[in-house]
Amino acid sequence: MEAKKDIVLRTYLLYTLISLLGIAICVRVFYVQHVEGVKWKKEEAEFTTSFRTIEAVRGNIYAEDGNLLATSLPYFDVAMDVNTEYMTDDVFNDNLDSLSICLSSLFKDKATREYYKLLKTARDNGERYVMIHHSISYDDLQKLKHFPLIRLGKYKGGLIIAQNNRRELPFQDLAERTIGYARENVQPVGLEGAYDSYLAGVNGQGLMTKTAGGIWVPLNNGENLQPQNGCDITSTININYQDVAEQSLRTQLIKHHANHGCVVLMEVKTGRVLAIANLTRKDSSDTYQEMYNYVTGESMEPGSTFKLFSLLVAMEDGLVNPTDTVNLEGGQHIYYDRTMKDAEHDDEEARSVNVQRAFELSSNVGISKVICKHYASQPQKFVDGLCRLGINQPLHLSIPGEGAPMVPNPGTNNWYGTTLPWLSVGYGLTMTPLQTLTIYNAVANNGVMVKPQFIDAITKDGKLVKKFEPIIMNPAICSSSTLKKLRAMLEGVVLRGTASNLRNTVYAIAGKTGTAQIASKGQYKVQSKANYRASFVGYFPADKPEYSCIVIVNSPSADGYYGNITAGPIFREIADKVYASSIGIDPAIDDTTRQAKNNNLFVKNGDADDTYNVFKALDMKCKSSAGTSSWVECNAHDSTLTVTGCNPEKQLQKGIIPDLKNMNAEDAVYLLENAHLKVSVKGSGAVREQSLEPGSSYTKGQRITLKLS
């Protein structure tokens, strides 16, 4: 009996002990999970092994001539495992001094003793990962691989490399907005955003371990999935034309203190965009940078450049001819409760003129009266005609962010009694600059409307992946007879109209000026020049169009705000430089033809060697009677370019003022200042007038004023 009680007692005691142990375990589990949980989770996170993404190298973006516009350059984070099992104490200690010296010399961020202490302490503490430097270049990495200890190899030297790719723009901010970017959780921009799926490639996977401090270290176990690098893109951008466009635009924006402006240059037959610039003034300074793509994204009232579309519709409907007469009424006409005004006019032409002359003068009154005469009772017909041009539809560009056009419709809430006349001159609707240019480009392209293209080809490892051919959006925007009239009108604007300041004797320009008021809260209140948007759109050469271009200058506040004054010079400068750079010497051209072309040239007087070098480069023949004269003057007559000698230098040495007319301003100033004259220059170009008459005497220190053409 006693034995039985003893067994029961022992059983209870054992049960109690086991229960207490169980309770203790539960308490400990609870404590570890809920009290020390944060600590242990942090520890666990610091020692994790998993497959991590290995970033693919992003493809390059090239200009049409092969120049790099955007590329990914590799940068490397370098670290060391100073306790690798293959690194003995003797090897480490023998190389530590020299390694510390090399690291300090290369990176110049720490003294030699600091690198020594960093590596020595890590070795003593048994650390397996010591960060040496972030984001070093490939060249520096190659130097690093030859340093003491590290050069012993991956296992003995302990070098750990993590590659990162950084996007670089070799031409910095040139075409920056068009190149664009593609970033996570950010709306894509430009070519980078539009073709991200091609450029990005396919990321790989690599097994990595996360050490204390949150650093991921690759484990080279042969199980890594290598990334597939992205495709390369060849854009349509011509880097030289792009530079000309940006510099010309920036110069005029600064001159006119404008808020922003944009330019796009397009190849007529293909629609290839050769240059596209968008500059915005930063703060109140004269610093401009690419912040927004106005060419494709800003949908705005086009103003007078729209008059071409109005007349196109009316001519195509058989209602209007350029020879029809319209009364300009002194530049003012009342529609209901609103007064339509012309910006300015010639009093002699303020009454009856033909439609072509009204267009050349950019008369709001003339164009609106013509359209209202024929469409006041059938406005829908006019709007339908405009829509046949596609102005109510976006271009569906490859790059993102295209602005949506807006065209009012009769019978809707945005159509009023005054809508038709104002619509006919470019108000009450919105279009992007590129949409406007596309239709002008179609006029230049014999009526064929092509889609603007930004990409020529996509390649991978030098092999063609996709070729982008011209896309025809409309094979004929109008009849050939209407087209002929439109082109004659556009040429007339430059020959006799509002853009006559763009006329030159070398090649012909066709186009249209625009000076649109900027609406504020639906009202057009002229308070300053900054309330205007100046534009010019056209093509060149007019007789055989190769390039089309549109220029917009928004809110100019100094030195004029009309399209011919503000936007026109940008167009002219771009056209001049593009035309000059694209002249090819055709061996099939006979001497007679070449000399006939010479007859249209204007050559400034100047240095003989420079003049002959230019003629030689352009394969231009001339007759010279200049002998050994160091200065020459050139004349084109009877289909022959003749060069004769002149000696302004010798005349100045004799105290006589030479004839400086047609001389390059730089040469003229050089000669005069060497003769100790004080020179004032007004204008730009060649010398047109001089304040001291040729043949007159002068004294040293006397002032002479040169007026340039």
Buried (B, 14 or more C-beta within 10 A) or exposed (E): EEEEEEEEEEEEEEEEEEEEEEEEEEEEEEEEEEEEEEEEEEEEEEEEEEBBEBBBBBBBBBBBEEBBBBBBEEBBBBBBBBBBEEBEEEBBEEBBEEBBBBBBEBBEEBEBEEBBEBBBEBBEEEBBBBBBBEEBEEEBBEEBBEBBBBBBEBEBBBBBBBBEBEBEBBBEEBBBBBBBBBEEEEEBBBBBBBBBEBBBBEBBBBBBBBBEEEBBBBBEEEEBBEBBBBBBBBBBBBBBBBBBBBBBBBEBBBBBBBBBBBBBBBBBBBBBBBBBBBBBBEEEEEEBEBBBBBBBBBBBBBBBBBBBBBBBBBBBBEBBEBEBEBBBBEBBBEBEEBEBEBBEBEEEBBBEBBBBBBBBBBBBBBBBBBBBBBBEEEBEBBBBBBBBBBBBEBBEBBBBBBBEBBBBBBEEEEBEEBBBBBBBBBBBBBBBBBBBBBBBBBBBBBBBBBBBBBBBBBBBEEEEEEEBEBEBBBEEBBEEEBBEBBBBBBBBBBBBBBBBEBBBEEBBBBBBBBBBBBBEEEEBEEEEBBBBBBBBBBBBBBEEBBBBBBBBBBBBBEEBBBBBBBBBBBBBBBBBBBBEEEEEEEEEEEEEEBBBBBEEEEBBBBBBEEBBEEBEEBEBEBEBEBEEBBBBBBBBEEBBBBBBBBEBBEBBEEEBBBBBBBBBBEBBBBBBEEBEBEBEBEEEEBBBEBEBEEEEEBEEEBEBEBBBB
